[in-house]
Amino acid sequence: MKNKQSMKSKKKSKNKLKLSLFQLYLKLQRIWIFLEKENFIRLVILIVAIVSLSTLGIYLAEPDISLIDSLWWTIVTLTTVGYGDITPTTAMGRLIAVIDMIIGIAILGVFSATLASILVDQKIRDDLGMNSYQFENHIIICEWNYRAETIIKELRIDAKMQEKPIVLIADIERKPLKDQHLFFVRGQVSDDTLNQANLKKAKTVIILGDDKLDYTNRDAKVILTTLTVESINRSSYTIVELVNKSYVSTCRRAHADEIIVTSQLSSRLISKAALNHGISEAVSDILSYEYGSQLYKVPLPKSEVGFSFIDVFIRVKQTYQAIIIAVQRGEEGNVISNPPSEYKFNENDYLIVIAASETAGGLNKGLSDL
């Protein structure tokens, strides 16, 4: 039995190694194709040929200079450094030196121009949304509007999300924000643009409404985008923005994981604020990462399995000054808001808590140590 298990583990490790090597091969192949397309390979081959010929020429022309010293002298001369530690003395050697000096200046100019051209072209392609990306576990945002800008800024405030790759797909002219880890794909959301954003490896997809359309067509486009996303990658977590709540059931049939009806949320908040003055400030404080307390989701420690909600609630409040407001059954399961005091925690439960941002790190670590 143990031999079978060891054989299986060895087979798995071999398969993982093969997959890693294959992925490395594909990455190297893409780099090679890119360099070849930019004529960089030809330039490198030309430089190698010139260095080889010059090294051989100096070695044959100068009896007192070894082959290694000839190579050293050629590189120093072509790069226009000229240390002067090795100097040709014969007429042929000096002629080769003159040729190398002229060629060296030309090669440096061409090399610098080619490299600058590649970098500038890459920057322009990034800004114009013409590139494809190979990120994994990244976030994709479909459509650009003021809400998308707020979403990105709020995400970046969280320390864990500051360097998280976010790919924006939108039919706009240029990349809208100066964010080092925001990447842009220009065009309508389609199979092609989603493949450019590497949807197959994405962790989360946020589908926003197109503000240029009326409410009905806007929601219809969101549903169509959801169907397209789910048909390519069912494992990605899709968060969908709707205007009309009557389309919620349609979005659920399209397998959206989380549906937010913005008009309904704002209307409810306004009505609650009218009944309970100041409640909107409390909600804004909780929802914003910029200041005050925030919402966090943390896994239930194994030591707390089987305990009642009220026991864990008191311990978390006393130890971390955090409040448990809901429990989620599994990482993406149903959410129970304000559970009853006698609720018994299960092994895969998650806690949704309100905590100050400065205690969030300690909360995550502390709960895992409980």
C-alpha positions in Angstrom: 0.0 0.0 0.0 2.8 2.4 1.0 4.7 1.5 -2.2 1.6 2.3 -4.3 1.2 5.7 -2.6 4.9 6.5 -3.1 4.6 5.5 -6.7 1.6 7.8 -7.1 3.4 10.7 -5.4 6.5 10.2 -7.6 4.3 10.1 -10.7 2.5 13.3 -9.6 5.8 15.1 -9.0 7.1 13.9 -12.4 4.0 15.2 -14.1 4.3 18.6 -12.2 8.0 18.8 -13.3 7.0 18.0 -16.9 4.3 20.7 -16.8 6.7 23.2 -15.3 9.3 22.5 -18.0 6.7 22.7 -20.7 5.5 26.1 -19.4 9.1 27.3 -19.2 9.6 26.1 -22.8 6.5 28.0 -24.0 7.6 31.2 -22.2 11.1 31.0 -23.8 9.5 30.3 -27.1 7.3 33.5 -26.8 10.4 35.5 -25.8 12.3 34.2 -28.8 9.5 35.0 -31.2 9.2 38.5 -29.8 12.9 39.2 -30.1 13.0 37.7 -33.6 10.0 39.9 -34.6 11.9 43.0 -33.4 15.1 42.0 -35.4 16.9 41.7 -32.0 18.2 38.2 -32.8 19.8 39.4 -36.1 21.5 42.2 -34.3 22.9 39.8 -31.6 24.1 37.4 -34.4 25.8 40.3 -36.2 27.6 41.4 -32.9 28.8 37.9 -32.2 30.1 37.6 -35.8 32.0 40.9 -35.6 33.5 40.0 -32.2 34.6 36.6 -33.5 36.2 38.0 -36.6 37.9 40.9 -34.8 39.2 38.5 -32.1 40.6 36.2 -34.7 42.1 39.0 -36.7 43.9 40.6 -33.7 45.1 37.1 -32.6 46.7 36.5 -36.0 48.0 40.0 -36.5 49.6 40.4 -33.0 52.0 37.6 -32.0 52.3 38.9 -28.4 48.5 38.9 -27.7 46.8 35.6 -26.7 43.4 34.5 -27.9 41.7 35.4 -24.5 43.4 38.8 -24.5 42.3 39.3 -28.1 38.7 38.6 -27.1 39.0 41.0 -24.1 40.6 43.7 -26.3 37.8 43.4 -29.0 35.0 43.7 -26.4 36.7 46.7 -24.7 37.2 48.4 -28.1 33.8 47.7 -29.6 32.1 49.1 -26.5 34.3 52.2 -26.8 35.6 51.7 -23.2 39.3 51.5 -24.2 41.2 50.7 -21.0 44.6 50.8 -22.8 45.9 47.7 -21.0 46.4 45.9 -24.4 47.5 47.8 -27.5 48.1 46.6 -31.0 51.6 47.3 -32.4 51.5 46.0 -35.9 50.0 47.9 -38.9 47.4 45.2 -39.5 46.4 45.2 -35.7 46.0 49.0 -35.7 43.9 48.9 -38.9 41.6 46.3 -37.2 41.5 48.6 -34.2 40.4 51.6 -36.3 37.7 49.5 -38.0 36.5 48.2 -34.6 36.3 51.7 -33.2 34.1 52.9 -36.1 31.9 49.7 -36.0 31.7 49.9 -32.2 30.1 53.4 -32.3 27.7 52.2 -35.0 26.7 49.0 -33.2 26.2 50.8 -29.9 23.9 53.3 -31.6 21.9 50.6 -33.4 21.7 48.5 -30.2 20.6 51.4 -28.1 18.0 52.5 -30.7 16.7 48.9 -31.1 16.4 48.4 -27.3 14.7 51.8 -26.9 12.3 51.1 -29.8 11.3 47.8 -28.2 10.6 49.4 -24.8 8.7 52.4 -26.3 6.7 50.1 -28.6 5.9 47.9 -25.6 4.8 50.9 -23.6 2.6 52.2 -26.5 1.1 48.8 -27.0 0.3 48.6 -23.2 -1.3 52.0 -23.2 -3.4 51.3 -26.3 -4.5 47.9 -25.1 -2.9 45.9 -27.8 -1.1 43.3 -25.7 -2.0 39.8 -24.5 -1.2 38.8 -20.9 -0.4 35.5 -19.2 -1.2 36.3 -15.5 -2.7 33.8 -13.1 -5.1 34.3 -10.2 -5.6 37.9 -11.4 -8.7 40.2 -11.5 -10.5 41.1 -14.7 -12.7 44.2 -14.9 -15.1 44.5 -17.8 -16.1 48.0 -18.8 -14.8 51.4 -17.7 -16.7 54.0 -15.8 -16.3 56.1 -12.6 -17.3 53.0 -10.5 -14.4 51.0 -12.1 -12.0 53.7 -11.0 -13.3 53.6 -7.5 -13.1 49.8 -7.4 -9.4 49.9 -8.5 -8.5 52.6 -6.0 -10.3 50.8 -3.1 -8.6 47.5 -4.0 -5.1 49.2 -4.1 -5.6 50.5 -0.5 -5.6 46.9 0.7 -2.0 45.8 1.3 -2.6 42.3 -0.3 -3.9 43.9 -3.5 -1.3 46.6 -4.1 0.6 44.5 -6.6 -2.2 42.3 -7.8 -2.5 42.3 -11.6 -5.8 43.8 -12.7 -6.7 43.6 -16.4 -9.2 46.1 -17.7 -11.3 45.3 -20.8 -13.0 48.4 -22.2 -13.7 50.1 -25.5 -11.8 53.3 -24.8 -8.8 54.8 -26.5 -6.0 54.5 -23.8 -5.3 53.0 -20.5 -7.2 55.3 -18.1 -5.1 55.2 -14.9 -1.4 55.4 -14.1 -1.2 52.1 -12.2 1.9 49.9 -12.6 -0.1 46.7 -12.1 -3.2 47.7 -14.1 -3.2 46.3 -17.6 -5.4 47.3 -20.5 -7.1 45.4 -23.3 -8.9 47.6 -25.8 -12.2 46.5 -27.3 -15.7 45.2 -26.5 -15.8 42.2 -24.2 -15.7 39.1 -26.4 -13.9 35.8 -26.7 -10.9 37.5 -28.2 -10.4 40.2 -25.6 -11.1 37.8 -22.8 -8.4 35.5 -24.1 -6.1 38.5 -24.3 -6.8 39.0 -20.6 -6.2 35.2 -20.0 -9.6 34.6 -18.5 -8.9 30.9 -18.3 -6.5 31.6 -15.4 -8.3 34.5 -13.8 -9.6 34.3 -10.2 -12.2 37.0 -10.2 -14.1 38.8 -12.9 -16.0 42.0 -12.2 -18.7 42.8 -14.9 -19.9 46.4 -14.8 -22.6 48.1 -16.8 -21.9 50.2 -19.9 -23.0 53.7 -19.0 -23.4 54.7 -22.6 -26.4 52.4 -22.9 -29.9 52.7 -21.5 -30.7 50.6 -18.5 -32.4 47.7 -20.3 -29.6 47.3 -22.9 -27.0 47.9 -20.3 -28.3 44.9 -18.2 -28.7 42.8 -21.3 -25.1 43.4 -22.2 -24.0 42.5 -18.7 -25.9 39.2 -18.9 -24.4 38.4 -22.3 -20.9 39.1 -20.9 -21.6 36.9 -17.9 -22.6 34.0 -20.3 -19.4 34.5 -22.3 -17.2 34.6 -19.2 -18.8 31.5 -17.6 -18.6 29.6 -20.9 -14.8 30.1 -20.9 -14.0 29.7 -17.2 -16.7 28.4 -14.8 -14.2 28.4 -11.9 -13.6 32.1 -11.9 -15.7 34.1 -9.4 -18.0 36.5 -11.3 -19.3 39.6 -9.6 -22.1 41.3 -11.7 -23.5 44.8 -11.6 -27.2 45.2 -12.6 -29.6 48.2 -12.6 -32.9 46.3 -12.7 -33.5 43.6 -10.1 -35.9 41.8 -12.4 -32.8 40.5 -14.3 -31.3 38.9 -11.2 -32.8 35.4 -11.9 -31.5 35.6 -15.5 -28.0 36.4 -14.2 -28.3 33.4 -11.8 -29.1 31.2 -14.7 -26.0 32.5 -16.4 -24.1 31.2 -13.3 -23.0 34.6 -11.9 -21.6 34.1 -8.4 -22.5 37.4 -6.9 -25.0 39.9 -8.2 -25.2 43.5 -7.0 -28.2 45.6 -8.0 -26.8 49.1 -7.6 -30.1 51.0 -7.8 -31.6 48.8 -5.2 -28.6 49.1 -2.8 -28.6 52.9 -3.0 -32.4 53.2 -2.7 -32.3 51.0 0.4 -29.5 53.0 1.9 -31.4 56.2 1.3 -34.5 54.9 2.9 -32.6 53.6 6.0 -30.9 57.0 6.3 -34.2 58.7 6.2 -35.5 56.4 9.0 -32.2 56.3 11.0 -30.2 59.5 10.6 -26.4 58.9 10.3 -26.6 55.3 9.2 -25.2 56.0 5.8 -22.0 57.3 7.4 -21.6 54.0 9.3 -22.1 52.0 6.1 -19.6 54.2 4.2 -17.1 53.8 7.0 -17.4 50.0 6.8 -17.3 49.7 3.0 -14.3 52.0 2.5 -10.7 50.8 2.9 -9.5 54.4 3.1 -10.4 55.0 6.7 -12.1 53.5 9.8 -13.2 49.9 10.1 -13.6 47.5 7.2 -15.3 44.2 6.3 -13.0 41.1 6.3 -13.6 37.4 5.6 -11.4 35.1 7.6 -11.4 31.2 7.9 -12.8 29.8 11.1 -9.9 28.3 13.3 -10.1 24.5 13.7 -10.1 25.0 17.4 -13.4 26.8 17.2 -15.3 24.1 15.4 -18.3 22.9 17.4 -18.5 26.0 19.6 -21.5 28.3 19.6 -21.7 31.6 17.8 -21.9 33.6 21.0 -18.8 32.0 22.5 -16.6 32.8 19.4 -18.2 36.2 19.1 -17.1 37.2 22.6 -13.6 35.8 22.2 -13.0 37.6 18.9 -14.4 40.9 20.3 -12.3 40.7 23.5 -9.1 39.6 21.8 -9.2 41.6 18.5 -11.8 44.2 19.0 -13.6 42.8 16.0 -17.3 42.0 15.5 -18.6 38.9 13.7 -21.6 40.0 11.7 -22.1 36.9 9.5 -21.0 33.4 8.8 -20.4 31.9 5.4 -20.9 28.1 4.8 -17.7 27.3 2.9 -15.5 29.7 1.0 -18.2 30.6 -1.6 -21.3 29.2 0.1 -24.4 30.7 1.6 -24.1 33.6 4.0 -25.9 33.7 7.3 -26.2 37.3 8.6 -26.5 37.8 12.4 -26.6 34.0 13.2 -28.5 32.9 16.3 -26.5 32.7 19.5 -26.7 28.9 19.6 -25.4 28.4 16.1 -22.7 25.7 16.1 -19.7 26.4 13.9 -18.7 23.8 11.2 -15.3 23.0 9.9 -15.5 24.9 6.6 -17.2 28.0 8.0 -15.8 31.5 7.4 -16.3 34.5 9.6 -17.3 37.9 8.1 -16.1 40.5 10.6 -15.9 44.3 11.1 -12.4 45.2 12.2 -10.1 48.2 12.1 -7.5 48.1 9.3 -4.6 48.2 11.7 -5.8 45.1 13.5 -6.7 43.1 10.3 -3.3 41.4 9.9 -3.2 40.4 13.6 -6.8 39.2 13.2 -5.9 36.8 10.4 -2.8 35.5 12.1 -4.4 35.4 15.6 -7.4 33.5 14.5 -5.2 30.9 12.8 -3.3 30.4 16.0 -6.4 30.0 18.2 
